[in-house]
Structures are given as C-alpha cells and as structure tokens.
Amino acid sequence: MTNLQPLGSIILIEKIEETETKTASGLVLTATTMEQELSRGKVIALGDGIRDSQGNIHAFNVAIGDTVYYNLMHLVDVTDNNGSKYGFLAYNNIYGKVTNA
C-alpha cells in the first residue's frame, strides 16, 4: 500500500515493465522508440473524478487493479515514503484498458 493519493482527474499507476527491447528479427529498440510505444500500467489509486464544465464530478471508467495503456511521455514519476516507484497520469492520457471480453 502506498501513501500517495492522486487528486482530481489524476490516477496513480504502477508501471508494468516491458522486458523485451528487441524485435522478433533481433533489432534492438532504442529508448526513444520505446517512449513512442504505448506502455502498460496497473491502476493503484484514483483521484476524485472528472469535473465537467458545470462543476459536476463524474466517476472514472477505470478501477483500481485495471491494466491501462498510456504514453510514457505523459507519466510523472513519483516515489512514496517506502521507496516504491509509481507514476501520476492525467485520466485523459489513458488510451485504453485491458478487458476480459
């Protein structure tokens, strides 16, 4: 458990590290190439929700424990009091989530 709590429309994720840095044909991918690919992360905590133009708060359509896809360039790295590494991500920077369908 972490002591970090996102606010507003921000979510806290734990990065899912991708171990492959080579293509199937053996080409090594550079860090720049990897940043352009979508990354995966596990939702750890959610802010209050999404505020509309009238000030109403709407719930997220992701939940704690969901795996989401995002662009690594939008992630803000943070470390909690225990030294665990996470990332803050604006909800509108999530591209999708993994479903069981």
HUGI-V367508 format. One record per residue. N is the residue number from 1. RES is the residue in three letters. NEAR is the number of other ideal C-beta (glycine too) atoms within 12 Angstrom. Layout:
n | res | near
N | RES | NEAR
N | RES | NEAR
This chain:
n | res | near
1 | MET | 14
2 | THR | 22
3 | ASN | 15
4 | LEU | 27
5 | GLN | 19
6 | PRO | 27
7 | LEU | 18
8 | GLY | 19
9 | SER | 24
10 | ILE | 32
11 | ILE | 42
12 | LEU | 37
13 | ILE | 41
14 | GLU | 32
15 | LYS | 27
16 | ILE | 23
17 | GLU | 14
18 | GLU | 19
19 | THR | 8
20 | GLU | 13
21 | THR | 15
22 | LYS | 14
23 | THR | 13
24 | ALA | 7
25 | SER | 7
26 | GLY | 9
27 | LEU | 11
28 | VAL | 12
29 | LEU | 19
30 | THR | 13
31 | ALA | 13
32 | THR | 10
33 | THR | 15
34 | MET | 21
35 | GLU | 17
36 | GLN | 13
37 | GLU | 21
38 | LEU | 24
39 | SER | 28
40 | ARG | 27
41 | GLY | 37
42 | LYS | 27
43 | VAL | 34
44 | ILE | 34
45 | ALA | 30
46 | LEU | 31
47 | GLY | 27
48 | ASP | 19
49 | GLY | 21
50 | ILE | 23
51 | ARG | 19
52 | ASP | 11
53 | SER | 7
54 | GLN | 7
55 | GLY | 9
56 | ASN | 11
57 | ILE | 17
58 | HIS | 17
59 | ALA | 16
60 | PHE | 29
61 | ASN | 18
62 | VAL | 34
63 | ALA | 18
64 | ILE | 20
65 | GLY | 17
66 | ASP | 27
67 | THR | 26
68 | VAL | 37
69 | TYR | 28
70 | TYR | 34
71 | ASN | 23
72 | LEU | 28
73 | MET | 19
74 | HIS | 25
75 | LEU | 30
76 | VAL | 22
77 | ASP | 20
78 | VAL | 25
79 | THR | 17
80 | ASP | 20
81 | ASN | 11
82 | ASN | 11
83 | GLY | 10
84 | SER | 18
85 | LYS | 21
86 | TYR | 32
87 | GLY | 37
88 | PHE | 34
89 | LEU | 39
90 | ALA | 24
91 | TYR | 32
92 | ASN | 18
93 | ASN | 26
94 | ILE | 32
95 | TYR | 21
96 | GLY | 17
97 | LYS | 25
98 | VAL | 20
99 | THR | 12
100 | ASN | 6
101 | ALA | 4
